[in-house]
Amino acid sequence: MAMTSNGVKKKIAIIQARMGSSRMPGKILKEIAGKPVLWHLLENIKHSRELTDIVVATTGKKEDDALEEFAREYGVNYFRGSEDNVLERFHKAAKAVGASDTDIIVRITADDIFMDPYIIDALITFFDSTYPYYRLMSNSLTPGFPYGLYFELFDVASLKEAYQNATTEFQKEHVTPYIRENEEKFPAIAIESRGVDFSDIYLSIDTPEDFERNRQIIEYLGSKHIAHPFRFNDVVSAYKHLRLSKTST
Protein backbone atom coordinates (compact mmCIF):
# COMPACT_ATOMS: atom_id res chain seq x y z
CA MET A 1 0.00 0.00 0.00
CA ALA A 2 1.09 3.58 -0.54
CA MET A 3 2.31 5.25 2.61
CA THR A 4 3.05 8.79 3.63
CA SER A 5 6.38 9.72 5.13
CA ASN A 6 4.85 8.87 8.53
CA GLY A 7 3.95 5.36 7.42
CA VAL A 8 0.22 6.09 7.25
CA LYS A 9 -2.13 4.87 4.52
CA LYS A 10 -3.02 7.56 2.02
CA LYS A 11 -6.44 9.19 2.35
CA ILE A 12 -6.93 11.42 -0.65
CA ALA A 13 -9.60 14.06 -1.21
CA ILE A 14 -10.12 14.50 -4.95
CA ILE A 15 -12.07 17.64 -5.78
CA GLN A 16 -13.63 17.66 -9.24
CA ALA A 17 -13.66 21.19 -10.55
CA ARG A 18 -14.07 22.99 -13.86
CA MET A 19 -14.90 26.48 -15.02
CA GLY A 20 -17.33 25.39 -17.72
CA SER A 21 -20.66 25.23 -15.91
CA SER A 22 -23.65 25.58 -18.25
CA ARG A 23 -25.83 27.36 -15.68
CA MET A 24 -23.12 29.47 -14.03
CA PRO A 25 -19.81 29.58 -15.92
CA GLY A 26 -16.77 30.36 -13.81
CA LYS A 27 -18.59 29.86 -10.53
CA ILE A 28 -15.68 27.99 -8.89
CA LEU A 29 -13.52 31.12 -8.86
CA LYS A 30 -16.32 33.63 -8.30
CA GLU A 31 -15.66 35.47 -5.05
CA ILE A 32 -17.54 35.35 -1.77
CA ALA A 33 -16.29 37.66 0.99
CA GLY A 34 -13.29 38.51 -1.19
CA LYS A 35 -12.20 34.89 -1.81
CA PRO A 36 -12.99 32.38 -4.57
CA VAL A 37 -15.59 29.67 -3.99
CA LEU A 38 -12.87 26.99 -4.21
CA TRP A 39 -10.81 28.79 -1.57
CA HIS A 40 -13.66 28.46 0.93
CA LEU A 41 -13.90 24.71 0.32
CA LEU A 42 -10.14 24.25 0.72
CA GLU A 43 -10.09 26.39 3.87
CA ASN A 44 -12.61 23.96 5.36
CA ILE A 45 -11.15 20.61 4.39
CA LYS A 46 -7.51 21.54 5.06
CA HIS A 47 -8.38 21.20 8.75
CA SER A 48 -8.95 17.46 8.32
CA ARG A 49 -6.58 15.41 10.43
CA GLU A 50 -7.13 12.24 8.40
CA LEU A 51 -6.57 13.48 4.85
CA THR A 52 -3.01 13.00 3.64
CA ASP A 53 -3.52 14.53 0.17
CA ILE A 54 -5.87 17.01 -1.48
CA VAL A 55 -6.04 17.14 -5.27
CA VAL A 56 -7.99 19.59 -7.43
CA ALA A 57 -8.87 17.50 -10.49
CA THR A 58 -9.80 19.71 -13.43
CA THR A 59 -9.79 19.42 -17.21
CA GLY A 60 -7.19 20.13 -19.86
CA LYS A 61 -9.31 22.85 -21.43
CA LYS A 62 -7.84 26.33 -21.80
CA GLU A 63 -10.53 27.86 -19.60
CA ASP A 64 -9.33 25.70 -16.70
CA ASP A 65 -5.84 27.21 -16.79
CA ALA A 66 -7.21 29.58 -14.16
CA LEU A 67 -7.90 26.65 -11.82
CA GLU A 68 -4.35 25.38 -12.25
CA GLU A 69 -3.02 28.84 -11.46
CA PHE A 70 -5.24 29.07 -8.38
CA ALA A 71 -4.11 25.64 -7.15
CA ARG A 72 -0.47 26.63 -7.61
CA GLU A 73 -0.94 29.88 -5.69
CA TYR A 74 -2.92 28.18 -2.91
CA GLY A 75 -0.34 25.42 -2.64
CA VAL A 76 -2.57 22.42 -3.29
CA ASN A 77 -2.03 19.49 -5.67
CA TYR A 78 -3.80 19.61 -9.00
CA PHE A 79 -4.35 17.25 -11.90
CA ARG A 80 -5.66 17.99 -15.40
CA GLY A 81 -7.43 15.33 -17.41
CA SER A 82 -10.51 14.46 -19.43
CA GLU A 83 -13.47 16.83 -19.32
CA ASP A 84 -16.18 14.24 -19.97
CA ASN A 85 -14.61 11.07 -18.57
CA VAL A 86 -14.46 12.13 -14.93
CA LEU A 87 -13.88 8.52 -13.87
CA GLU A 88 -10.66 8.50 -15.86
CA ARG A 89 -9.71 11.89 -14.40
CA PHE A 90 -10.13 10.54 -10.87
CA HIS A 91 -8.18 7.38 -11.58
CA LYS A 92 -5.26 9.28 -13.08
CA ALA A 93 -5.36 11.92 -10.34
CA ALA A 94 -5.05 9.16 -7.74
CA LYS A 95 -2.12 7.63 -9.61
CA ALA A 96 -0.47 11.07 -9.87
CA VAL A 97 -0.17 11.26 -6.06
CA GLY A 98 1.13 7.71 -5.78
CA ALA A 99 -2.04 6.01 -4.55
CA SER A 100 -2.14 2.23 -4.17
CA ASP A 101 -5.06 -0.20 -4.11
CA THR A 102 -5.96 -0.02 -0.42
CA ASP A 103 -5.72 3.76 -0.17
CA ILE A 104 -8.91 5.75 0.35
CA ILE A 105 -10.48 8.30 -1.98
CA VAL A 106 -12.89 10.97 -0.72
CA ARG A 107 -14.83 12.36 -3.68
CA ILE A 108 -15.85 16.02 -3.37
CA THR A 109 -17.25 18.47 -5.92
CA ALA A 110 -15.92 22.01 -5.94
CA ASP A 111 -19.33 23.65 -5.75
CA ASP A 112 -20.06 22.02 -2.35
CA ILE A 113 -18.06 24.45 -0.25
CA PHE A 114 -19.39 23.69 3.24
CA MET A 115 -17.72 20.30 3.70
CA ASP A 116 -17.11 19.72 7.42
CA PRO A 117 -13.58 18.35 7.97
CA TYR A 118 -14.62 16.67 11.23
CA ILE A 119 -17.35 14.72 9.44
CA ILE A 120 -14.81 13.81 6.76
CA ASP A 121 -12.47 12.51 9.47
CA ALA A 122 -15.22 10.48 11.15
CA LEU A 123 -16.23 8.86 7.86
CA ILE A 124 -12.64 8.08 6.90
CA THR A 125 -12.03 6.45 10.28
CA PHE A 126 -15.23 4.41 10.00
CA PHE A 127 -14.54 3.38 6.41
CA ASP A 128 -10.98 2.37 7.22
CA SER A 129 -12.12 0.31 10.21
CA THR A 130 -14.62 -1.67 8.09
CA TYR A 131 -12.43 -2.08 5.00
CA PRO A 132 -12.45 -4.30 2.96
CA TYR A 133 -15.88 -5.49 4.12
CA TYR A 134 -17.27 -2.24 2.70
CA ARG A 135 -15.80 -0.79 -0.48
CA LEU A 136 -18.10 2.25 -0.84
CA MET A 137 -19.42 4.57 1.82
CA SER A 138 -21.73 7.52 1.15
CA ASN A 139 -24.25 9.79 2.84
CA SER A 140 -26.12 10.25 -0.47
CA LEU A 141 -27.39 6.66 -0.82
CA THR A 142 -30.44 7.47 1.31
CA PRO A 143 -32.20 10.83 1.82
CA GLY A 144 -31.41 12.88 4.90
CA PHE A 145 -28.29 15.00 4.45
CA PRO A 146 -28.44 18.46 2.84
CA TYR A 147 -27.78 18.54 -0.89
CA GLY A 148 -24.30 20.00 -1.10
CA LEU A 149 -22.94 18.11 1.91
CA TYR A 150 -22.60 14.73 0.21
CA PHE A 151 -19.54 12.50 0.50
CA GLU A 152 -18.41 9.35 -1.26
CA LEU A 153 -15.52 7.23 -0.01
CA PHE A 154 -14.08 4.25 -1.85
CA ASP A 155 -10.80 2.43 -2.17
CA VAL A 156 -8.41 2.92 -5.07
CA ALA A 157 -8.80 -0.73 -6.15
CA SER A 158 -12.53 -0.16 -6.70
CA LEU A 159 -11.82 3.06 -8.59
CA LYS A 160 -9.32 1.23 -10.80
CA GLU A 161 -11.71 -1.62 -11.55
CA ALA A 162 -14.48 0.87 -12.40
CA TYR A 163 -12.09 2.71 -14.73
CA GLN A 164 -11.09 -0.52 -16.45
CA ASN A 165 -14.63 -1.87 -16.87
CA ALA A 166 -17.05 1.07 -17.18
CA THR A 167 -18.65 1.19 -20.62
CA THR A 168 -21.48 3.75 -20.57
CA GLU A 169 -21.15 7.52 -20.74
CA PHE A 170 -23.06 7.79 -17.46
CA GLN A 171 -20.62 5.47 -15.67
CA LYS A 172 -17.67 7.49 -16.94
CA GLU A 173 -19.14 10.91 -16.27
CA HIS A 174 -20.17 10.34 -12.64
CA VAL A 175 -17.27 8.27 -11.20
CA THR A 176 -19.13 5.80 -8.96
CA PRO A 177 -22.13 4.41 -10.92
CA TYR A 178 -20.20 1.29 -11.95
CA ILE A 179 -19.29 0.67 -8.31
CA ARG A 180 -22.86 1.28 -7.14
CA GLU A 181 -24.29 -1.00 -9.85
CA ASN A 182 -22.07 -3.90 -8.76
CA GLU A 183 -22.71 -4.06 -5.03
CA GLU A 184 -21.93 -7.78 -4.89
CA LYS A 185 -18.33 -6.87 -5.75
CA PHE A 186 -18.26 -3.52 -3.97
CA PRO A 187 -20.39 -3.73 -0.80
CA ALA A 188 -21.73 -0.31 0.13
CA ILE A 189 -22.82 1.26 3.39
CA ALA A 190 -25.15 4.25 3.65
CA ILE A 191 -24.42 6.90 6.27
CA GLU A 192 -27.72 8.26 7.59
CA SER A 193 -28.60 11.46 9.42
CA ARG A 194 -29.85 9.72 12.57
CA GLY A 195 -33.55 10.43 12.23
CA VAL A 196 -33.21 14.12 11.32
CA ASP A 197 -34.15 14.97 7.74
CA PHE A 198 -32.10 17.83 6.27
CA SER A 199 -32.92 16.98 2.66
CA ASP A 200 -34.89 20.21 2.16
CA ILE A 201 -31.65 22.19 2.63
CA TYR A 202 -29.80 23.01 -0.59
CA LEU A 203 -26.18 24.11 -0.21
CA SER A 204 -24.58 23.24 -3.55
CA ILE A 205 -23.86 26.06 -6.02
CA ASP A 206 -25.54 25.35 -9.34
CA THR A 207 -27.17 28.69 -10.15
CA PRO A 208 -26.69 32.40 -9.35
CA GLU A 209 -29.45 32.02 -6.76
CA ASP A 210 -27.49 29.25 -5.05
CA PHE A 211 -24.37 31.41 -5.11
CA GLU A 212 -26.24 34.27 -3.46
CA ARG A 213 -27.57 31.92 -0.78
CA ASN A 214 -24.07 30.69 0.04
CA ARG A 215 -22.75 34.24 0.06
CA GLN A 216 -25.37 35.18 2.63
CA ILE A 217 -24.55 32.14 4.77
CA ILE A 218 -20.84 32.96 4.84
CA GLU A 219 -21.49 36.61 5.62
CA TYR A 220 -23.93 35.63 8.37
CA LEU A 221 -21.39 33.24 9.88
CA GLY A 222 -18.79 36.00 9.72
CA SER A 223 -21.12 38.35 11.56
CA LYS A 224 -21.25 35.76 14.35
CA HIS A 225 -17.43 35.52 14.37
CA ILE A 226 -17.56 31.96 13.03
CA ALA A 227 -14.59 31.29 10.77
CA HIS A 228 -13.30 28.34 8.76
CA PRO A 229 -13.65 25.47 9.21
CA PHE A 230 -17.41 25.87 9.13
CA ARG A 231 -19.19 23.17 11.13
CA PHE A 232 -22.26 21.32 9.89
CA ASN A 233 -24.53 22.61 12.67
CA ASP A 234 -23.44 26.22 12.16
CA VAL A 235 -24.09 26.09 8.41
CA VAL A 236 -27.50 24.46 8.83
CA SER A 237 -28.46 26.96 11.54
CA ALA A 238 -27.40 29.88 9.32
CA TYR A 239 -29.36 28.47 6.39
CA LYS A 240 -32.51 28.09 8.48
CA HIS A 241 -32.12 31.54 10.02
CA LEU A 242 -31.78 33.20 6.63
CA ARG A 243 -34.67 31.23 5.17
CA LEU A 244 -36.86 32.14 8.14
CA SER A 245 -35.87 35.80 7.85
CA LYS A 246 -36.71 35.81 4.15
CA THR A 247 -40.09 34.16 4.78
CA SER A 248 -41.04 36.66 7.49
CA THR A 249 -40.26 39.77 5.37
C-alpha positions, -999 to +999 in steps of 0.1 A: +000+000+000+011+036-005+023+052+026+031+088+036+064+097+051+049+089+085+040+054+074+002+061+073-021+049+045-030+076+020-064+092+023-069+114-006-096+141-012-101+145-049-121+176-058-136+177-092-137+212-106-141+230-139-149+265-150-173+254-177-207+252-159-237+256-182-258+274-157-231+295-140-198+296-159-168+304-138-186+299-105-157+280-089-135+311-089-163+336-083-157+355-050-175+354-018-163+377+010-133+385-012-122+349-018-130+324-046-156+297-040-129+270-042-108+288-016-137+285+009-139+247+003-101+243+007-101+264+039-126+240+054-111+206+044-075+215+051-084+212+087-090+175+083-066+154+104-071+122+084-066+135+048-030+130+036-035+145+002-059+170-015-060+171-053-080+196-074-089+175-105-098+197-134-098+194-172-072+201-199-093+228-214-078+263-218-105+279-196-093+257-167-058+272-168-072+296-142-079+266-118-043+254-123-030+288-115-052+291-084-041+256-071-005+266-076-009+299-057-029+282-029-003+254-026-026+224-033-020+195-057-038+196-090-044+173-119-057+180-154-074+153-174-105+145-194-135+168-193-162+142-200-146+111-186-145+121-149-139+085-139-107+085-159-097+119-144-101+105-109-082+074-116-053+093-131-054+119-103-050+092-077-021+076-096-005+111-099-002+113-061+011+077-058-020+060-045-021+022-042-051-002-041-060+000-004-057+038-002-089+057+004-105+083-020-129+110-007-148+124-037-158+160-034-173+185-059-159+220-059-193+237-057-201+220-024-181+244-002-194+237+032-177+203+037-171+197+074-136+183+080-146+167+112-173+147+094-148+138+068-125+125+095-152+105+112-162+089+079-126+081+069-120+064+103-152+044+100-145+034+064-110+024+072-121+003+102-146-017+081-124-021+050-124-043+030-159-055+041-173-022+027-158-008-005-181+022-008-194+046+018-217+075+012-242+098+028-261+102-005-274+067-008-304+075+013-322+108+018-314+129+049-283+150+045-284+185+028-278+185-009-243+200-011-229+181+019-226+147+002-195+125+005-184+094-013-155+072+000-141+042-018-108+024-022-084+029-051-088-007-062-125-002-067-118+031-086-093+012-108-117-016-115-145+009-124-121+027-147-111-005-165-146-019-169-170+011-172-187+012-206-215+037-206-212+075-207-231+078-175-206+055-157-177+075-169-191+109-163-202+103-126-173+083-112-191+058-090-221+044-109-202+013-120-193+007-083-229+013-071-243-010-098-221-039-088-227-041-050-219-078-049-183-069-057-183-035-040-204-037-008-217-003+001-228+013+034-251+043+036-244+069+063-277+083+076-286+115+094-299+097+126-336+104+122-332+141+113-341+150+077-321+178+063-329+170+027-349+202+022-317+222+026-298+230-006-262+241-002-246+232-035-239+261-060-255+254-093-272+287-101-267+324-093-295+320-068-275+292-050-244+314-051-262+343-035-276+319-008-241+307+000-227+342+001-254+352+026-246+321+048-208+330+048-215+366+056-239+356+084-214+332+099-188+360+097-211+384+116-212+358+144-174+355+144-176+320+130-146+313+108-133+283+088-137+255+092-174+259+091-192+232+111-223+213+099-245+226+127-234+262+122-241+261+084-275+245+088-285+270+115-274+299+093-294+285+064-325+281+085-321+315+100-318+332+066-347+312+052-369+321+081-359+358+079-367+358+041-401+342+048-410+367+075-403+398+054 
